[in-house]
């Protein structure tokens, strides 16, 4: 996360995902969110680059959910 102010968040994003068991992608970018008084997203602005990768190029290997505390973060992985 780059910035957090009242109802706004700015963050750097790096994720891996797949459309099927074979087609993997890596996505990198920046996103900004603004929330309304109920905590719902009021506005989202994002610039994200999707790049096809081989499954062996994945850097994240954990079950769905929060990144484990002992897994390297974006800066350590140079992302």
N, CA, C and O atoms as a CHARMM CRD file, in Angstrom:
* protein
*
  316
    1    1 UNK  N      0.84800  -1.16600   0.00000 PROA 1      0.00000
    2    1 UNK  CA     0.00000   0.00000   0.00000 PROA 1      0.00000
    3    1 UNK  C      0.89900   1.23700   0.00000 PROA 1      0.00000
    4    1 UNK  O      1.83100   1.33500   0.79900 PROA 1      0.00000
    5    2 UNK  N      0.62000   2.16400  -0.88500 PROA 2      0.00000
    6    2 UNK  CA     1.40000   3.39100  -0.96500 PROA 2      0.00000
    7    2 UNK  C      0.84100   4.47900  -0.07200 PROA 2      0.00000
    8    2 UNK  O      1.59200   5.20800   0.57500 PROA 2      0.00000
    9    3 UNK  N     -0.48700   4.58900  -0.03700 PROA 3      0.00000
   10    3 UNK  CA    -1.08500   5.67400   0.73500 PROA 3      0.00000
   11    3 UNK  C     -2.45300   5.26600   1.25400 PROA 3      0.00000
   12    3 UNK  O     -3.17800   4.50500   0.61300 PROA 3      0.00000
   13    4 UNK  N     -2.78700   5.77800   2.40900 PROA 4      0.00000
   14    4 UNK  CA    -4.09100   5.56800   3.02300 PROA 4      0.00000
   15    4 UNK  C     -4.49600   6.88700   3.65600 PROA 4      0.00000
   16    4 UNK  O     -3.79800   7.41200   4.52400 PROA 4      0.00000
   17    5 UNK  N     -5.63900   7.42400   3.21200 PROA 5      0.00000
   18    5 UNK  CA    -6.10100   8.69900   3.74100 PROA 5      0.00000
   19    5 UNK  C     -7.61300   8.66900   3.82100 PROA 5      0.00000
   20    5 UNK  O     -8.28900   8.52500   2.80300 PROA 5      0.00000
   21    6 UNK  N     -8.13700   8.80200   4.99800 PROA 6      0.00000
   22    6 UNK  CA    -9.57300   8.81500   5.26700 PROA 6      0.00000
   23    6 UNK  C    -10.30400   7.73500   4.46100 PROA 6      0.00000
   24    6 UNK  O    -10.34500   6.58200   4.88800 PROA 6      0.00000
   25    7 UNK  N    -10.87200   8.07900   3.32500 PROA 7      0.00000
   26    7 UNK  CA   -11.66100   7.11400   2.55500 PROA 7      0.00000
   27    7 UNK  C    -10.98600   6.70600   1.24000 PROA 7      0.00000
   28    7 UNK  O    -11.66100   6.24600   0.31900 PROA 7      0.00000
   29    8 UNK  N     -9.65300   6.87200   1.14600 PROA 8      0.00000
   30    8 UNK  CA    -8.93700   6.56200  -0.09500 PROA 8      0.00000
   31    8 UNK  C     -7.73400   5.67100   0.18000 PROA 8      0.00000
   32    8 UNK  O     -7.06900   5.80000   1.20800 PROA 8      0.00000
   33    9 UNK  N     -7.46400   4.75700  -0.76400 PROA 9      0.00000
   34    9 UNK  CA    -6.30100   3.87800  -0.69100 PROA 9      0.00000
   35    9 UNK  C     -5.63000   3.88500  -2.06300 PROA 9      0.00000
   36    9 UNK  O     -6.30700   3.82900  -3.09000 PROA 9      0.00000
   37   10 UNK  N     -4.31000   3.95400  -2.07700 PROA 10     0.00000
   38   10 UNK  CA    -3.51700   3.79000  -3.29600 PROA 10     0.00000
   39   10 UNK  C     -2.58300   2.61500  -3.05500 PROA 10     0.00000
   40   10 UNK  O     -1.92100   2.54900  -2.02000 PROA 10     0.00000
   41   11 UNK  N     -2.52500   1.68400  -4.00500 PROA 11     0.00000
   42   11 UNK  CA    -1.72600   0.47500  -3.79700 PROA 11     0.00000
   43   11 UNK  C     -1.04200   0.02400  -5.07600 PROA 11     0.00000
   44   11 UNK  O     -1.51700   0.27900  -6.18300 PROA 11     0.00000
   45   12 UNK  N      0.07500  -0.64700  -4.89800 PROA 12     0.00000
   46   12 UNK  CA     0.77200  -1.32400  -5.98900 PROA 12     0.00000
   47   12 UNK  C      0.24100  -2.75900  -6.00600 PROA 12     0.00000
   48   12 UNK  O      0.06900  -3.37400  -4.95400 PROA 12     0.00000
   49   13 UNK  N     -0.01400  -3.28400  -7.19300 PROA 13     0.00000
   50   13 UNK  CA    -0.60600  -4.61200  -7.33100 PROA 13     0.00000
   51   13 UNK  C      0.34500  -5.52100  -8.09600 PROA 13     0.00000
   52   13 UNK  O      0.92900  -5.11900  -9.10300 PROA 13     0.00000
   53   14 UNK  N      0.49500  -6.74600  -7.61100 PROA 14     0.00000
   54   14 UNK  CA     1.23000  -7.78700  -8.33000 PROA 14     0.00000
   55   14 UNK  C      0.53000  -9.09800  -8.01200 PROA 14     0.00000
   56   14 UNK  O      0.46800  -9.50500  -6.85200 PROA 14     0.00000
   57   15 UNK  N      0.00300  -9.76100  -9.03500 PROA 15     0.00000
   58   15 UNK  CA    -0.71000 -11.01100  -8.79300 PROA 15     0.00000
   59   15 UNK  C     -0.53700 -11.96900  -9.95000 PROA 15     0.00000
   60   15 UNK  O     -0.19300 -11.57500 -11.06400 PROA 15     0.00000
   61   16 UNK  N     -0.78200 -13.23000  -9.66400 PROA 16     0.00000
   62   16 UNK  CA    -0.75000 -14.28600 -10.67600 PROA 16     0.00000
   63   16 UNK  C     -2.13800 -14.90300 -10.71400 PROA 16     0.00000
   64   16 UNK  O     -2.77300 -15.06800  -9.67300 PROA 16     0.00000
   65   17 UNK  N     -2.61100 -15.24500 -11.89800 PROA 17     0.00000
   66   17 UNK  CA    -3.94100 -15.82900 -12.03600 PROA 17     0.00000
   67   17 UNK  C     -3.98400 -16.68600 -13.28600 PROA 17     0.00000
   68   17 UNK  O     -3.07300 -16.64900 -14.11300 PROA 17     0.00000
   69   18 UNK  N     -5.05400 -17.45900 -13.41400 PROA 18     0.00000
   70   18 UNK  CA    -5.18000 -18.30800 -14.59400 PROA 18     0.00000
   71   18 UNK  C     -6.62200 -18.37200 -15.06600 PROA 18     0.00000
   72   18 UNK  O     -7.56100 -18.26100 -14.27900 PROA 18     0.00000
   73   19 UNK  N     -6.77400 -18.55600 -16.38900 PROA 19     0.00000
   74   19 UNK  CA    -8.09800 -18.71800 -16.99700 PROA 19     0.00000
   75   19 UNK  C     -8.51100 -20.17700 -16.98800 PROA 19     0.00000
   76   19 UNK  O     -9.69700 -20.49700 -16.90100 PROA 19     0.00000
   77   20 UNK  N     -7.53600 -21.05100 -17.07900 PROA 20     0.00000
   78   20 UNK  CA    -7.74100 -22.49600 -17.05600 PROA 20     0.00000
   79   20 UNK  C     -6.46900 -23.08900 -16.44300 PROA 20     0.00000
   80   20 UNK  O     -5.54000 -22.34200 -16.13800 PROA 20     0.00000
   81   21 UNK  N     -6.40400 -24.39100 -16.25900 PROA 21     0.00000
   82   21 UNK  CA    -5.21400 -24.95800 -15.60400 PROA 21     0.00000
   83   21 UNK  C     -3.89500 -24.71500 -16.32600 PROA 21     0.00000
   84   21 UNK  O     -2.83200 -24.90100 -15.73400 PROA 21     0.00000
   85   22 UNK  N     -3.93600 -24.31000 -17.57200 PROA 22     0.00000
   86   22 UNK  CA    -2.70900 -24.15700 -18.35300 PROA 22     0.00000
   87   22 UNK  C     -2.33600 -22.69300 -18.61000 PROA 22     0.00000
   88   22 UNK  O     -1.15000 -22.36800 -18.64900 PROA 22     0.00000
   89   23 UNK  N     -3.31000 -21.81200 -18.78600 PROA 23     0.00000
   90   23 UNK  CA    -3.05900 -20.41800 -19.18600 PROA 23     0.00000
   91   23 UNK  C     -2.88700 -19.50400 -17.97500 PROA 23     0.00000
   92   23 UNK  O     -3.87100 -19.03900 -17.39900 PROA 23     0.00000
   93   24 UNK  N     -1.62000 -19.24500 -17.58500 PROA 24     0.00000
   94   24 UNK  CA    -1.30500 -18.39600 -16.43700 PROA 24     0.00000
   95   24 UNK  C     -0.94400 -16.99000 -16.89100 PROA 24     0.00000
   96   24 UNK  O     -0.44300 -16.78900 -17.99700 PROA 24     0.00000
   97   25 UNK  N     -1.20700 -16.01600 -16.01500 PROA 25     0.00000
   98   25 UNK  CA    -0.90800 -14.60700 -16.28300 PROA 25     0.00000
   99   25 UNK  C     -0.29400 -13.97500 -15.04400 PROA 25     0.00000
  100   25 UNK  O     -0.53200 -14.41000 -13.91800 PROA 25     0.00000
  101   26 UNK  N      0.49200 -12.95100 -15.27600 PROA 26     0.00000
  102   26 UNK  CA     1.04400 -12.12500 -14.21900 PROA 26     0.00000
  103   26 UNK  C      0.50600 -10.72100 -14.44800 PROA 26     0.00000
  104   26 UNK  O      0.56500 -10.21500 -15.56900 PROA 26     0.00000
  105   27 UNK  N     -0.01500 -10.08500 -13.40900 PROA 27     0.00000
  106   27 UNK  CA    -0.57200  -8.74000 -13.53200 PROA 27     0.00000
  107   27 UNK  C      0.13200  -7.80700 -12.55600 PROA 27     0.00000
  108   27 UNK  O      0.28300  -8.12100 -11.37500 PROA 27     0.00000
  109   28 UNK  N      0.56000  -6.65200 -13.07000 PROA 28     0.00000
  110   28 UNK  CA     1.25700  -5.65300 -12.26500 PROA 28     0.00000
  111   28 UNK  C      0.62200  -4.30300 -12.52600 PROA 28     0.00000
  112   28 UNK  O      0.14700  -4.03800 -13.63000 PROA 28     0.00000
  113   29 UNK  N      0.61300  -3.45300 -11.52000 PROA 29     0.00000
  114   29 UNK  CA     0.11000  -2.11000 -11.75600 PROA 29     0.00000
  115   29 UNK  C     -0.15600  -1.33800 -10.48600 PROA 29     0.00000
  116   29 UNK  O      0.31800  -1.69100  -9.40600 PROA 29     0.00000
  117   30 UNK  N     -0.92800  -0.27500 -10.64000 PROA 30     0.00000
  118   30 UNK  CA    -1.29500   0.60400  -9.54300 PROA 30     0.00000
  119   30 UNK  C     -2.80900   0.75700  -9.53400 PROA 30     0.00000
  120   30 UNK  O     -3.45600   0.74400 -10.58100 PROA 30     0.00000
  121   31 UNK  N     -3.36000   0.90300  -8.33800 PROA 31     0.00000
  122   31 UNK  CA    -4.80300   1.07700  -8.22900 PROA 31     0.00000
  123   31 UNK  C     -5.11300   2.08400  -7.12900 PROA 31     0.00000
  124   31 UNK  O     -4.41300   2.16600  -6.11900 PROA 31     0.00000
  125   32 UNK  N     -6.16800   2.83900  -7.34700 PROA 32     0.00000
  126   32 UNK  CA    -6.65900   3.80200  -6.36100 PROA 32     0.00000
  127   32 UNK  C     -8.12800   3.51800  -6.11100 PROA 32     0.00000
  128   32 UNK  O     -8.90300   3.34800  -7.05200 PROA 32     0.00000
  129   33 UNK  N     -8.51400   3.46600  -4.83900 PROA 33     0.00000
  130   33 UNK  CA    -9.90200   3.23300  -4.47600 PROA 33     0.00000
  131   33 UNK  C    -10.39200   4.38300  -3.59900 PROA 33     0.00000
  132   33 UNK  O     -9.66600   4.88000  -2.73800 PROA 33     0.00000
  133   34 UNK  N    -11.62600   4.79200  -3.83500 PROA 34     0.00000
  134   34 UNK  CA   -12.30500   5.76400  -2.97500 PROA 34     0.00000
  135   34 UNK  C    -13.59100   5.09700  -2.49200 PROA 34     0.00000
  136   34 UNK  O    -14.32300   4.50900  -3.28800 PROA 34     0.00000
  137   35 UNK  N    -13.86700   5.18600  -1.19200 PROA 35     0.00000
  138   35 UNK  CA   -15.00900   4.51200  -0.59000 PROA 35     0.00000
  139   35 UNK  C    -16.05600   5.50700  -0.11800 PROA 35     0.00000
  140   35 UNK  O    -15.72700   6.62700   0.27000 PROA 35     0.00000
  141   36 UNK  N    -17.33500   5.09000  -0.15200 PROA 36     0.00000
  142   36 UNK  CA   -18.40600   5.95100   0.34600 PROA 36     0.00000
  143   36 UNK  C    -18.53100   5.78300   1.85800 PROA 36     0.00000
  144   36 UNK  O    -17.75100   5.04900   2.46600 PROA 36     0.00000
  145   37 UNK  N    -19.50600   6.45800   2.46800 PROA 37     0.00000
  146   37 UNK  CA   -19.67000   6.43800   3.92300 PROA 37     0.00000
  147   37 UNK  C    -20.06200   5.05900   4.46200 PROA 37     0.00000
  148   37 UNK  O    -19.95600   4.82100   5.66500 PROA 37     0.00000
  149   38 UNK  N    -20.51600   4.14200   3.58400 PROA 38     0.00000
  150   38 UNK  CA   -20.86900   2.78000   4.00100 PROA 38     0.00000
  151   38 UNK  C    -19.72100   1.79000   3.78300 PROA 38     0.00000
  152   38 UNK  O    -19.87000   0.59600   4.03900 PROA 38     0.00000
  153   39 UNK  N    -18.58600   2.28700   3.31200 PROA 39     0.00000
  154   39 UNK  CA   -17.43800   1.42600   3.07100 PROA 39     0.00000
  155   39 UNK  C    -17.46100   0.73000   1.72400 PROA 39     0.00000
  156   39 UNK  O    -16.62600  -0.13600   1.46200 PROA 39     0.00000
  157   40 UNK  N    -18.40800   1.09600   0.86200 PROA 40     0.00000
  158   40 UNK  CA   -18.48200   0.51200  -0.47900 PROA 40     0.00000
  159   40 UNK  C    -17.62900   1.31500  -1.44800 PROA 40     0.00000
  160   40 UNK  O    -17.45500   2.52100  -1.27700 PROA 40     0.00000
  161   41 UNK  N    -17.09800   0.64500  -2.46600 PROA 41     0.00000
  162   41 UNK  CA   -16.25500   1.32400  -3.44400 PROA 41     0.00000
  163   41 UNK  C    -17.09100   2.33300  -4.21800 PROA 41     0.00000
  164   41 UNK  O    -18.08300   1.98500  -4.85700 PROA 41     0.00000
  165   42 UNK  N    -16.67300   3.57400  -4.14700 PROA 42     0.00000
  166   42 UNK  CA   -17.34100   4.67100  -4.85700 PROA 42     0.00000
  167   42 UNK  C    -16.66500   4.90100  -6.21200 PROA 42     0.00000
  168   42 UNK  O    -17.32600   5.19200  -7.20900 PROA 42     0.00000
  169   43 UNK  N    -15.32700   4.76400  -6.22800 PROA 43     0.00000
  170   43 UNK  CA   -14.56600   4.97000  -7.45800 PROA 43     0.00000
  171   43 UNK  C    -13.31100   4.10800  -7.41100 PROA 43     0.00000
  172   43 UNK  O    -12.66900   3.98100  -6.36900 PROA 43     0.00000
  173   44 UNK  N    -12.97300   3.52300  -8.54700 PROA 44     0.00000
  174   44 UNK  CA   -11.74600   2.73900  -8.67400 PROA 44     0.00000
  175   44 UNK  C    -11.06300   3.15000  -9.96600 PROA 44     0.00000
  176   44 UNK  O    -11.66400   3.12600 -11.04100 PROA 44     0.00000
  177   45 UNK  N     -9.80100   3.52500  -9.84400 PROA 45     0.00000
  178   45 UNK  CA    -8.98800   3.87400 -11.00100 PROA 45     0.00000
  179   45 UNK  C     -7.77100   2.95800 -10.95800 PROA 45     0.00000
  180   45 UNK  O     -7.06800   2.91100  -9.94900 PROA 45     0.00000
  181   46 UNK  N     -7.51800   2.23300 -12.03600 PROA 46     0.00000
  182   46 UNK  CA    -6.40200   1.28900 -12.03300 PROA 46     0.00000
  183   46 UNK  C     -5.70900   1.26100 -13.38000 PROA 46     0.00000
  184   46 UNK  O     -6.32800   1.44400 -14.42800 PROA 46     0.00000
  185   47 UNK  N     -4.43100   1.03200 -13.32400 PROA 47     0.00000
  186   47 UNK  CA    -3.62100   0.79800 -14.51000 PROA 47     0.00000
  187   47 UNK  C     -2.89000  -0.51500 -14.24500 PROA 47     0.00000
  188   47 UNK  O     -1.96700  -0.56900 -13.43200 PROA 47     0.00000
  189   48 UNK  N     -3.31400  -1.57600 -14.94100 PROA 48     0.00000
  190   48 UNK  CA    -2.78500  -2.90600 -14.68200 PROA 48     0.00000
  191   48 UNK  C     -2.35100  -3.53900 -15.99800 PROA 48     0.00000
  192   48 UNK  O     -3.08500  -3.50700 -16.98500 PROA 48     0.00000
  193   49 UNK  N     -1.15500  -4.11200 -16.00100 PROA 49     0.00000
  194   49 UNK  CA    -0.57100  -4.75100 -17.17300 PROA 49     0.00000
  195   49 UNK  C     -0.63200  -6.25800 -16.97300 PROA 49     0.00000
  196   49 UNK  O     -0.08500  -6.76800 -15.99500 PROA 49     0.00000
  197   50 UNK  N     -1.28800  -6.98300 -17.88100 PROA 50     0.00000
  198   50 UNK  CA    -1.39000  -8.44200 -17.82600 PROA 50     0.00000
  199   50 UNK  C     -0.40000  -9.05000 -18.81600 PROA 50     0.00000
  200   50 UNK  O     -0.35700  -8.65600 -19.98100 PROA 50     0.00000
  201   51 UNK  N      0.39300 -10.01100 -18.34400 PROA 51     0.00000
  202   51 UNK  CA     1.41300 -10.64600 -19.15700 PROA 51     0.00000
  203   51 UNK  C      1.27700 -12.16000 -19.06500 PROA 51     0.00000
  204   51 UNK  O      1.29800 -12.70300 -17.96100 PROA 51     0.00000
  205   52 UNK  N      1.13700 -12.86200 -20.19400 PROA 52     0.00000
  206   52 UNK  CA     1.08400 -14.33200 -20.14200 PROA 52     0.00000
  207   52 UNK  C      2.41300 -14.88300 -19.61100 PROA 52     0.00000
  208   52 UNK  O      3.47900 -14.38900 -19.97700 PROA 52     0.00000
  209   53 UNK  N      2.35000 -15.90600 -18.74800 PROA 53     0.00000
  210   53 UNK  CA     3.55200 -16.52700 -18.20200 PROA 53     0.00000
  211   53 UNK  C      3.39900 -18.04700 -18.22600 PROA 53     0.00000
  212   53 UNK  O      2.29400 -18.56700 -18.38000 PROA 53     0.00000
  213   54 UNK  N      4.50400 -18.74200 -18.07200 PROA 54     0.00000
  214   54 UNK  CA     4.48200 -20.18400 -17.86800 PROA 54     0.00000
  215   54 UNK  C      4.18000 -20.44800 -16.39600 PROA 54     0.00000
  216   54 UNK  O      4.53300 -19.64200 -15.53500 PROA 54     0.00000
  217   55 UNK  N      3.53600 -21.55900 -16.10800 PROA 55     0.00000
  218   55 UNK  CA     3.21400 -21.86000 -14.71100 PROA 55     0.00000
  219   55 UNK  C      4.47600 -21.87500 -13.84800 PROA 55     0.00000
  220   55 UNK  O      4.42300 -21.49300 -12.67900 PROA 55     0.00000
  221   56 UNK  N      5.59100 -22.30100 -14.39400 PROA 56     0.00000
  222   56 UNK  CA     6.84300 -22.33200 -13.64800 PROA 56     0.00000
  223   56 UNK  C      7.38200 -20.96800 -13.27300 PROA 56     0.00000
  224   56 UNK  O      8.27000 -20.87000 -12.42500 PROA 56     0.00000
  225   57 UNK  N      6.85900 -19.89600 -13.89400 PROA 57     0.00000
  226   57 UNK  CA     7.29000 -18.53700 -13.58500 PROA 57     0.00000
  227   57 UNK  C      6.50500 -17.91100 -12.43600 PROA 57     0.00000
  228   57 UNK  O      6.76600 -16.77000 -12.05300 PROA 57     0.00000
  229   58 UNK  N      5.55600 -18.64400 -11.89100 PROA 58     0.00000
  230   58 UNK  CA     4.78800 -18.12800 -10.74800 PROA 58     0.00000
  231   58 UNK  C      5.70800 -17.89500  -9.55800 PROA 58     0.00000
  232   58 UNK  O      6.67100 -18.63600  -9.36100 PROA 58     0.00000
  233   59 UNK  N      5.41400 -16.86600  -8.76400 PROA 59     0.00000
  234   59 UNK  CA     6.19400 -16.58600  -7.55900 PROA 59     0.00000
  235   59 UNK  C      5.35300 -16.73600  -6.29900 PROA 59     0.00000
  236   59 UNK  O      5.87200 -16.60300  -5.19000 PROA 59     0.00000
  237   60 UNK  N      4.07800 -17.00700  -6.45400 PROA 60     0.00000
  238   60 UNK  CA     3.17800 -17.12400  -5.30400 PROA 60     0.00000
  239   60 UNK  C      2.58000 -18.52400  -5.29900 PROA 60     0.00000
  240   60 UNK  O      1.97500 -18.95300  -6.28100 PROA 60     0.00000
  241   61 UNK  N      2.75100 -19.22400  -4.20100 PROA 61     0.00000
  242   61 UNK  CA     2.23100 -20.59000  -4.07400 PROA 61     0.00000
  243   61 UNK  C      1.63300 -20.78900  -2.68100 PROA 61     0.00000
  244   61 UNK  O      2.28200 -21.37800  -1.81600 PROA 61     0.00000
  245   62 UNK  N      0.43000 -20.31900  -2.45100 PROA 62     0.00000
  246   62 UNK  CA    -0.26600 -20.59300  -1.20000 PROA 62     0.00000
  247   62 UNK  C     -1.75500 -20.67000  -1.48800 PROA 62     0.00000
  248   62 UNK  O     -2.20900 -20.17400  -2.51900 PROA 62     0.00000
  249   63 UNK  N     -2.52100 -21.28300  -0.59500 PROA 63     0.00000
  250   63 UNK  CA    -3.96900 -21.39600  -0.82000 PROA 63     0.00000
  251   63 UNK  C     -4.62700 -20.01100  -0.86000 PROA 63     0.00000
  252   63 UNK  O     -4.05700 -19.02000  -0.40400 PROA 63     0.00000
  253   64 UNK  N     -5.81500 -19.97200  -1.40500 PROA 64     0.00000
  254   64 UNK  CA    -6.56800 -18.72300  -1.47900 PROA 64     0.00000
  255   64 UNK  C     -6.60200 -18.04200  -0.11700 PROA 64     0.00000
  256   64 UNK  O     -6.83600 -18.69000   0.90300 PROA 64     0.00000
  257   65 UNK  N     -6.37200 -16.75300  -0.10400 PROA 65     0.00000
  258   65 UNK  CA    -6.39300 -15.99500   1.14600 PROA 65     0.00000
  259   65 UNK  C     -5.17500 -15.10100   1.27700 PROA 65     0.00000
  260   65 UNK  O     -4.44600 -14.86600   0.31400 PROA 65     0.00000
  261   66 UNK  N     -4.97300 -14.61300   2.47500 PROA 66     0.00000
  262   66 UNK  CA    -3.90100 -13.67600   2.80000 PROA 66     0.00000
  263   66 UNK  C     -2.52200 -14.31300   2.56800 PROA 66     0.00000
  264   66 UNK  O     -2.33200 -15.51000   2.78400 PROA 66     0.00000
  265   67 UNK  N     -1.57100 -13.48900   2.12600 PROA 67     0.00000
  266   67 UNK  CA    -0.19700 -13.96000   1.93200 PROA 67     0.00000
  267   67 UNK  C      0.38200 -14.36200   3.28900 PROA 67     0.00000
  268   67 UNK  O      0.24900 -13.61600   4.25900 PROA 67     0.00000
  269   68 UNK  N      1.02300 -15.52900   3.36900 PROA 68     0.00000
  270   68 UNK  CA     1.64400 -15.94600   4.63100 PROA 68     0.00000
  271   68 UNK  C      2.71800 -14.94800   5.07200 PROA 68     0.00000
  272   68 UNK  O      3.42300 -14.38900   4.23100 PROA 68     0.00000
  273   69 UNK  N      2.84600 -14.72400   6.36000 PROA 69     0.00000
  274   69 UNK  CA     3.80700 -13.75600   6.89600 PROA 69     0.00000
  275   69 UNK  C      5.24900 -14.05700   6.49500 PROA 69     0.00000
  276   69 UNK  O      6.05100 -13.13400   6.35300 PROA 69     0.00000
  277   70 UNK  N      5.58800 -15.32500   6.31200 PROA 70     0.00000
  278   70 UNK  CA     6.96700 -15.67700   5.99600 PROA 70     0.00000
  279   70 UNK  C      7.27000 -15.68400   4.49300 PROA 70     0.00000
  280   70 UNK  O      8.38800 -16.00900   4.09400 PROA 70     0.00000
  281   71 UNK  N      6.27900 -15.32500   3.65100 PROA 71     0.00000
  282   71 UNK  CA     6.51400 -15.27900   2.20400 PROA 71     0.00000
  283   71 UNK  C      7.06700 -13.90300   1.82500 PROA 71     0.00000
  284   71 UNK  O      6.57500 -12.89300   2.32900 PROA 71     0.00000
  285   72 UNK  N      8.08600 -13.83500   0.94000 PROA 72     0.00000
  286   72 UNK  CA     8.65500 -12.54100   0.54200 PROA 72     0.00000
  287   72 UNK  C      7.59900 -11.60500  -0.04500 PROA 72     0.00000
  288   72 UNK  O      6.68000 -12.05000  -0.73400 PROA 72     0.00000
  289   73 UNK  N      7.73400 -10.32000   0.22800 PROA 73     0.00000
  290   73 UNK  CA     6.82600  -9.30700  -0.29800 PROA 73     0.00000
  291   73 UNK  C      7.26900  -8.79900  -1.65800 PROA 73     0.00000
  292   73 UNK  O      8.25900  -9.27600  -2.21200 PROA 73     0.00000
  293   74 UNK  N      6.54200  -7.83800  -2.19300 PROA 74     0.00000
  294   74 UNK  CA     6.80700  -7.31200  -3.53900 PROA 74     0.00000
  295   74 UNK  C      8.20500  -6.72900  -3.68100 PROA 74     0.00000
  296   74 UNK  O      8.85800  -6.95000  -4.70100 PROA 74     0.00000
  297   75 UNK  N      8.67700  -5.99200  -2.68500 PROA 75     0.00000
  298   75 UNK  CA    10.00600  -5.37400  -2.78100 PROA 75     0.00000
  299   75 UNK  C     11.10000  -6.43400  -2.81000 PROA 75     0.00000
  300   75 UNK  O     12.05200  -6.31500  -3.58100 PROA 75     0.00000
  301   76 UNK  N     10.97900  -7.46500  -1.98400 PROA 76     0.00000
  302   76 UNK  CA    11.97000  -8.53400  -1.94200 PROA 76     0.00000
  303   76 UNK  C     11.98900  -9.28600  -3.27400 PROA 76     0.00000
  304   76 UNK  O     13.05300  -9.67400  -3.75700 PROA 76     0.00000
  305   77 UNK  N     10.81700  -9.48800  -3.86000 PROA 77     0.00000
  306   77 UNK  CA    10.70700 -10.18300  -5.14200 PROA 77     0.00000
  307   77 UNK  C     11.01800  -9.27200  -6.33000 PROA 77     0.00000
  308   77 UNK  O     10.97100  -9.71800  -7.47700 PROA 77     0.00000
  309   78 UNK  N     11.33300  -8.00600  -6.07200 PROA 78     0.00000
  310   78 UNK  CA    11.64800  -7.00300  -7.07400 PROA 78     0.00000
  311   78 UNK  C     10.51100  -6.85900  -8.07600 PROA 78     0.00000
  312   78 UNK  O     10.71900  -6.93000  -9.28700 PROA 78     0.00000
  313   79 UNK  N      9.30700  -6.65500  -7.55100 PROA 79     0.00000
  314   79 UNK  CA     8.12500  -6.45500  -8.40400 PROA 79     0.00000
  315   79 UNK  C      7.57100  -5.06600  -8.23800 PROA 79     0.00000
  316   79 UNK  O      6.57800  -4.71700  -8.87600 PROA 79     0.00000
